[in-house]
Amino acid sequence: MINIKRYREWLIELKESINKASEDARIEGIAIAVHEGHMLRKLRDRRGVVLCAKYPDAKTTGNVDNHSADNDILLFLLEKVPSGQHDDEEELTHYARLQELVDALLQQLLEADTLCQDGEPGETFNVEWEYDIFGGWNGLSVSFKLKTE
């Protein structure tokens, strides 16, 4: 299982790396939560783009001498946008700006030296568009498995 203090440090490092790689958009902060209700409280008064993460769940297999864990990583790049504030073109531009950040995030995840806990990501990264989650936040989510020894 991933050490959650190191996980938070890794998210901060990831945020800084993405901000260096991005030309137009910036991540203002991070938020880590156990579940959706917890994230709602953490995002209540936040502004700007936030890198959100769920505490990683893990499934450990093996025995005392040889074991590994598959950690479920779920990250969000979100920005609060009140419903109906944007017309279609503004909404598209907003999502395109967040997509630039997600592209930078994926690039960082694919580089071995940026992974927390010296883990190896699986071969599949699932990227989904998000609308009106956690009380009015829009953006994208990225999920993947991180194998640790």
N, C-alpha and C positions, 0 to 999 in steps of 0.2 A: 504494500500500500504506500502511496506517495505521502511524504511528510508535508503536512499542509502549510507549515511555515515556509518551507523551501518552495512550495507551490506558489505561494503569494509572491515571494521574491522573484520567481521565474516569470510570473505575470507582469510584474513591474519592469523587468528586463525586456520582456517581449513588447510591452507598450513603448518603451524608449526606442527599441530597434525599429518598430513599425513607424514611429514618428519621424525617424531619420530617413526612412525609405520613401515616405509619402510626400508628394509635392503640395497638394492642396488641403487635405484633411488631416486633423490631428486628434489623437485620443487624449481626452482631458483627465481621465482617471480610471481606476479599476474598482470593481465590486465583486465580492465573493459571497455566495450564499449556499445554504443547505438545500432549499427548495423554493418554489415560486413565491409563496407568501413571505418568506424571508427576504427574497430579492426585492419584492414590492417595497418593503420598509427601507431597504438600503438605497433604493433609487429615488425615494420620495422627493427630495429637494435637490437632486443633482441636475446639472445642465451640461450641454455639450455631448460629445461622443464618449461613451463609456465602454470599456472592455469588461464584460461581465463573465463570471465563471461559476459553475456549480462545483461544490466540493466533489472530487472524483470518487466514485464508487469503485470497488475493486473485487475481482474474483481471483483468489489464489488457488493454484493447483500444484501438486507435487508432494514431496515429503520433507522431513526435517533437513535432510542433506541436500536436496535439490528441489527448489521451488521457484515459481515465478508468479507474477500477478498481471492480469489484464485490467488496466485502469481505464474506466470510461470517462473521457474528457469531453466536456461540453462548454464551448466558449460562445459568447455573443458579442457582436459589435453593434451597439444600439445608440440611437439618439431620440429624445422625446420630441414628438411632433403631434400637437393636438389634432384630433380627427377633423377633417374638412378644411384645415388651414391651407393646404396646397392644392393648386389645380393639377391636372395630369402632367404637364411639363415640369412643374416644380417638384412634384413627387418623383418623377423619373430622374431628375437631376440629383435629388437628395439620395436616392438609392444608388445612383452611379458613383457618387462621392464615397459612400460607405463601401461599395464594391471595391473601390481602389484600395481601401484599408484592408479588406478581406484578402485581396490578392497579395498584399504585402505580408499579411499574417500567414497565409499559406506558404509563401516563400520562406519565411522564418521557420515554420514548422518542418519544412523539408530539409533544412540544414541541420545536420546532426549536432553541432555544437550549441544549439539553442534549446535543446530539450531538457526539461527539468529531470532530475533524478537519474541522469544518464540512461534514460529509457529509450526504447525504439518504438516509433509509431508504426501502426499497422499500415497496410498498403492502401487503405480506403479512408478518404476524408469526405464526410457528408456535409455539404453546404446547403442551407435552406434560407429562403427569404422569410423575414418575420414582420408581422404587422400587428400593431396594437397589443403588444404583450407587456406584462409587468406594469399595467396601468397607463398605457399610451405610448410605448416605446416601439420604434420601427428599426429595422436593420437586417442583419444576417446572423445566422448561427453556424458554427463549425463543430462537428463532433467526430471523434476518432478514438481508437484504443491505443493506449501507451503501455507497452510491455516492459515491466521492470523485474529484475532478478532479486 
